[in-house]
Amino acid sequence: MKRYFQVLAGVMISALFCSVAYASEGAEAVASGGDKGLIALGAAIAIGVAIFGATISQGKAVAAALESIGRNPAAAGKVFTPMILGLVFMEALGILSFVIAFMLTGKI
């Protein structure tokens, strides 16, 4: 049942954004008055979803790392470096979402 809802959510999101993908005309396309609101909405959704995903995954990663260090304190050195590397990649997602959102708002 959980898999069904995941597939359903994926299909709904794909259906929502497929018109945006097919409507791209290239660099010469200029945002008209009606498109500005959609661009702002897209920027807000990009930031919100990416930051939400990054913070949830960071919390789970740190919780799992601290739990493993609590069970085996001798492995703290081996767990700490991959955890920090994973946190860097998760934070990069958030930073890239800000960059994309600023690029989108530059079109307004």
C-alpha positions in Angstrom: 0.0 0.0 0.0 2.9 2.4 0.8 4.4 1.6 -2.6 1.1 2.5 -4.2 1.0 5.9 -2.7 4.7 6.5 -3.6 3.9 5.7 -7.2 0.7 7.7 -7.2 2.6 10.7 -5.8 5.3 10.4 -8.4 2.8 10.2 -11.2 0.9 13.3 -9.9 4.2 15.3 -9.6 5.2 14.2 -13.1 1.8 15.2 -14.5 2.0 18.6 -12.7 5.5 19.5 -14.1 5.4 17.9 -17.6 3.8 21.0 -19.2 6.6 23.1 -17.8 9.2 20.9 -19.4 7.5 20.9 -22.8 6.8 24.6 -22.7 10.5 25.7 -22.5 11.4 27.6 -25.6 15.0 28.4 -25.0 16.9 31.6 -24.0 14.9 34.0 -26.2 11.7 33.3 -24.3 10.7 36.2 -22.1 8.5 35.8 -19.1 5.2 37.5 -19.7 2.9 38.9 -17.0 1.2 35.6 -16.3 4.4 33.6 -16.1 6.0 35.7 -13.3 3.7 34.3 -10.6 4.5 30.7 -11.8 8.2 31.4 -11.7 8.0 32.8 -8.2 5.9 29.7 -7.2 8.5 27.4 -8.8 11.3 29.2 -6.9 9.4 28.9 -3.6 8.7 25.2 -4.2 12.3 24.5 -5.2 13.6 26.0 -2.0 11.0 24.5 0.3 11.2 20.9 -1.0 15.0 20.8 -1.2 15.6 22.3 2.2 12.9 20.1 3.7 14.6 17.0 2.2 18.0 18.1 3.2 17.1 18.8 6.8 15.2 15.6 7.3 18.1 13.6 5.8 20.7 15.4 7.9 18.7 14.7 11.0 18.4 11.0 10.2 22.1 10.7 9.3 23.3 12.4 12.4 20.9 10.3 14.6 22.2 7.1 13.0 25.8 8.1 13.4 25.4 9.1 17.0 23.5 5.9 17.7 26.3 3.8 16.2 28.9 5.8 18.1 26.9 5.2 21.3 26.9 1.5 20.7 30.6 1.3 19.8 32.6 4.4 21.0 35.8 2.9 19.5 34.4 3.4 16.0 33.8 7.1 16.4 36.7 8.0 14.2 35.6 5.7 11.4 32.0 7.0 11.6 32.6 10.7 11.9 34.3 11.4 8.6 31.7 9.6 6.4 29.0 11.3 8.4 30.5 14.8 7.7 31.0 13.9 4.1 27.3 12.9 3.8 26.2 16.1 5.5 28.2 18.1 3.0 26.5 16.5 0.1 23.1 17.0 1.8 23.8 20.6 2.4 25.0 21.0 -1.2 21.5 20.1 -2.2 20.1 23.0 -0.2 22.7 25.4 -1.5 22.0 24.4 -5.1 18.2 24.9 -4.5 19.0 28.5 -3.5 21.0 29.0 -6.6 18.3 27.6 -8.8 15.7 29.7 -7.0 17.7 32.9 -7.5 18.2 32.1 -11.2 14.4 31.6 -11.5 13.7 34.9 -9.7 16.1 36.6 -12.0 13.7 35.9 -14.8 10.9 37.9 -13.1 
